[in-house]
Amino acid sequence: MNAAIIYMIAFLGFWLCLWRAVSYLPWRLVRWWIHWVYLCVVLTPWKGTEPEIFYAPAIIVGAFDFLDVGPTGAMKALLPMIAALVGGSLFLVLVAIVGRHLRMKKAGQQSEQEESAVG
């Protein structure tokens, strides 16, 4: 239990540092994507079984399984994290496309209103 509390405090502290560092990036979707990658890497849990059952971030379990079992064991542990990364990235691409479409539609309506006011 103490390890989980320390892990969460460290997670929040590093997330604050990451948030501060990426706040200088001008693209909001890139900032969201960096946060999403951090959340997936740090918070995707996986159950390890060697030498006894434990829970840890999937990236850590995957690294140890790669050393112990090989690439197949590592891929089994990393699959949920990879799925979350791909799913979140696709969602952010969809948000970017919809946002761009809505901005273009709004700009087109504004230009039509300006043309009708002038003409």
Residue frames as qw, qx, qy, qz and C-alpha x, y, z in Angstrom:
[[0.000, 0.885, 0.465, 0.000, 0.00, 0.00, 0.00],
 [0.302, -0.790, 0.102, 0.524, 2.82, 2.41, 0.82],
 [0.413, -0.112, 0.600, 0.676, 4.45, 1.70, -2.54],
 [0.209, 0.636, 0.654, 0.352, 1.20, 2.59, -4.35],
 [0.143, -0.937, -0.235, 0.214, 0.95, 5.90, -2.49],
 [0.381, -0.594, 0.355, 0.613, 4.56, 6.77, -3.29],
 [0.390, 0.189, 0.698, 0.570, 4.01, 5.76, -6.93],
 [0.114, 0.813, 0.545, 0.170, 0.94, 8.01, -7.21],
 [0.243, -0.887, -0.005, 0.394, 2.78, 10.96, -5.63],
 [0.402, -0.349, 0.543, 0.649, 5.67, 10.46, -8.05],
 [0.322, 0.470, 0.714, 0.406, 3.19, 10.12, -10.94],
 [0.011, 0.926, 0.376, -0.036, 1.47, 13.39, -10.03],
 [0.344, -0.760, 0.199, 0.514, 4.78, 15.20, -9.51],
 [0.388, -0.128, 0.640, 0.651, 6.16, 14.14, -12.87],
 [0.237, 0.656, 0.663, 0.274, 2.82, 14.89, -14.57],
 [0.106, -0.938, -0.167, 0.285, 3.00, 18.42, -13.16],
 [0.347, -0.548, 0.453, 0.611, 6.53, 18.79, -14.57],
 [0.356, 0.216, 0.757, 0.503, 5.38, 17.39, -17.91],
 [0.126, 0.836, 0.535, 0.014, 2.37, 19.70, -17.98],
 [0.179, -0.874, 0.069, 0.447, 4.61, 22.69, -17.32],
 [0.386, -0.334, 0.610, 0.606, 7.11, 21.61, -19.98],
 [0.271, 0.335, 0.762, 0.483, 4.58, 21.01, -22.75],
 [0.085, 0.822, 0.453, -0.335, 2.55, 24.12, -21.96],
 [0.092, -0.649, 0.293, 0.696, 4.98, 26.02, -24.18],
 [0.279, 0.118, 0.811, 0.501, 4.00, 24.01, -27.25],
 [0.288, 0.176, -0.076, -0.938, 1.64, 26.01, -29.48],
 [0.535, -0.045, -0.656, -0.531, -0.42, 23.00, -30.63],
 [0.607, -0.306, 0.395, -0.618, -3.05, 21.91, -28.16],
 [0.960, 0.080, -0.101, -0.248, -3.57, 18.47, -29.73],
 [0.629, 0.415, -0.568, 0.330, 0.15, 17.70, -29.52],
 [0.172, -0.427, 0.590, -0.663, 0.06, 18.62, -25.83],
 [0.824, -0.126, 0.196, -0.516, -2.93, 16.32, -25.32],
 [0.902, 0.267, -0.337, -0.034, -1.17, 13.51, -27.18],
 [0.341, 0.466, -0.655, 0.487, 1.98, 13.84, -25.05],
 [0.460, -0.310, 0.512, -0.656, -0.14, 13.69, -21.90],
 [0.919, 0.058, -0.021, -0.389, -2.00, 10.67, -23.26],
 [0.736, 0.369, -0.540, 0.175, 1.25, 8.82, -24.01],
 [0.026, 0.427, -0.665, 0.612, 2.48, 9.58, -20.48],
 [0.679, -0.182, 0.343, -0.624, -0.76, 8.34, -18.93],
 [0.934, 0.184, -0.214, -0.220, -0.73, 5.14, -21.00],
 [0.592, 0.417, -0.612, 0.319, 2.89, 4.33, -20.26],
 [0.009, -0.355, 0.650, -0.672, 2.74, 5.06, -16.55],
 [0.529, -0.093, 0.456, -0.710, -0.76, 3.95, -15.59],
 [0.804, 0.129, -0.422, -0.397, -1.52, 0.87, -17.72],
 [0.559, -0.472, 0.631, -0.259, -1.45, -1.94, -15.14],
 [0.751, 0.246, -0.581, -0.192, -0.42, -5.51, -15.76],
 [0.815, -0.477, 0.260, -0.201, -0.24, -8.53, -13.50],
 [0.367, 0.569, -0.734, 0.057, 3.16, -10.17, -13.21],
 [0.929, -0.267, -0.116, -0.228, 3.62, -13.65, -11.84],
 [0.817, 0.159, -0.359, 0.423, 7.34, -14.13, -11.23],
 [0.220, 0.103, -0.954, 0.174, 8.27, -14.96, -8.42],
 [0.082, 0.457, 0.795, -0.391, 4.85, -14.14, -6.95],
 [0.165, 0.722, 0.571, 0.354, 1.75, -12.32, -8.23],
 [0.227, -0.505, -0.161, 0.818, 2.12, -8.53, -8.35],
 [0.368, 0.842, 0.381, 0.106, 0.72, -5.53, -10.21],
 [0.390, -0.476, 0.198, 0.763, 2.99, -3.02, -11.91],
 [0.395, 0.691, -0.135, -0.590, 2.97, -0.70, -14.93],
 [0.914, 0.346, 0.212, -0.027, 2.83, -2.71, -18.14],
 [0.464, 0.801, -0.353, 0.133, 6.05, -1.16, -19.43],
 [0.265, -0.629, 0.691, -0.237, 7.98, -2.46, -16.41],
 [0.806, -0.027, 0.564, -0.177, 6.45, -5.93, -16.56],
 [0.792, 0.609, 0.020, -0.038, 7.07, -5.98, -20.31],
 [0.221, 0.797, -0.546, 0.134, 10.74, -5.08, -19.84],
 [0.437, -0.430, 0.758, -0.221, 11.26, -7.83, -17.28],
 [0.855, 0.232, 0.430, -0.176, 9.30, -10.35, -19.34],
 [0.624, 0.740, -0.248, -0.035, 11.46, -9.46, -22.34],
 [0.026, 0.675, -0.715, 0.179, 14.55, -10.27, -20.31],
 [0.531, -0.208, 0.766, -0.295, 13.10, -13.43, -18.74],
 [0.721, 0.329, 0.585, -0.174, 10.76, -14.93, -21.33],
 [0.401, 0.069, 0.587, 0.700, 11.58, -13.16, -24.58],
 [0.121, 0.005, -0.251, -0.960, 9.76, -10.91, -27.06],
 [0.391, -0.379, -0.724, -0.424, 6.51, -12.91, -26.99],
 [0.424, -0.529, -0.624, 0.388, 6.12, -12.47, -23.24],
 [0.168, -0.287, -0.092, 0.939, 6.90, -8.79, -23.50],
 [0.202, -0.148, -0.489, -0.836, 4.33, -8.27, -26.26],
 [0.412, -0.498, -0.757, -0.100, 1.69, -10.00, -24.17],
 [0.355, -0.544, -0.443, 0.618, 2.36, -7.59, -21.31],
 [0.112, -0.285, 0.119, 0.944, 2.57, -4.51, -23.56],
 [0.039, 0.384, 0.769, 0.509, -0.53, -5.22, -25.64],
 [0.129, -0.803, -0.564, 0.139, -3.01, -3.29, -23.41],
 [0.247, -0.672, 0.036, 0.697, -0.69, -0.27, -23.34],
 [0.181, -0.077, 0.614, 0.765, -0.21, -0.37, -27.11],
 [0.002, -0.576, -0.768, -0.281, -3.98, -0.66, -27.62],
 [0.179, -0.830, -0.368, 0.378, -4.57, 2.35, -25.38],
 [0.253, -0.483, 0.285, 0.788, -1.91, 4.36, -27.22],
 [0.112, 0.153, 0.725, 0.662, -3.38, 3.54, -30.63],
 [0.081, -0.690, -0.715, -0.075, -6.97, 4.11, -29.50],
 [0.216, -0.791, -0.217, 0.529, -6.17, 7.45, -27.88],
 [0.230, -0.326, 0.432, 0.809, -4.11, 8.58, -30.86],
 [0.064, 0.364, 0.768, 0.523, -6.94, 7.72, -33.25],
 [0.140, -0.794, -0.566, 0.170, -9.39, 9.58, -31.03],
 [0.228, -0.684, 0.028, 0.692, -7.18, 12.68, -31.05],
 [0.173, -0.041, 0.625, 0.760, -6.84, 12.50, -34.84],
 [0.027, -0.600, -0.756, -0.260, -10.63, 12.33, -35.08],
 [0.204, -0.811, -0.338, 0.432, -10.96, 15.34, -32.75],
 [0.245, -0.445, 0.309, 0.804, -8.47, 17.25, -34.92],
 [0.113, 0.222, 0.737, 0.628, -10.35, 16.44, -38.13],
 [0.111, -0.741, -0.660, -0.052, -13.74, 17.40, -36.69],
 [0.268, -0.744, -0.153, 0.593, -12.30, 20.59, -35.17],
 [0.220, -0.239, 0.465, 0.824, -10.69, 21.59, -38.47],
 [0.036, 0.441, 0.768, 0.463, -13.94, 20.90, -40.34],
 [0.173, -0.810, -0.532, 0.176, -15.96, 23.02, -37.91],
 [0.266, -0.627, 0.070, 0.729, -13.46, 25.90, -38.10],
 [0.165, -0.012, 0.621, 0.766, -13.51, 25.80, -41.90],
 [0.045, -0.616, -0.748, -0.245, -17.31, 25.74, -41.92],
 [0.230, -0.811, -0.337, 0.419, -17.45, 28.70, -39.52],
 [0.255, -0.436, 0.301, 0.809, -14.91, 30.65, -41.61],
 [0.114, 0.253, 0.734, 0.620, -16.96, 29.97, -44.75],
 [0.116, -0.766, -0.633, -0.012, -20.14, 31.23, -43.10],
 [0.269, -0.735, -0.103, 0.614, -18.37, 34.38, -41.90],
 [0.220, -0.203, 0.492, 0.817, -16.99, 35.11, -45.37],
 [0.028, 0.498, 0.756, 0.423, -20.48, 34.64, -46.88],
 [0.195, -0.826, -0.462, 0.258, -21.92, 37.09, -44.33],
 [0.277, -0.580, 0.150, 0.751, -19.21, 39.64, -45.14],
 [0.174, 0.077, 0.664, 0.724, -19.83, 39.28, -48.89],
 [0.058, -0.667, -0.709, -0.222, -23.58, 39.73, -48.44],
 [0.250, -0.798, -0.275, 0.474, -23.02, 42.83, -46.26],
 [0.244, -0.413, 0.355, 0.803, -20.70, 44.39, -48.83],
 [0.070, 0.151, 0.750, 0.640, -22.77, 43.42, -51.93]]
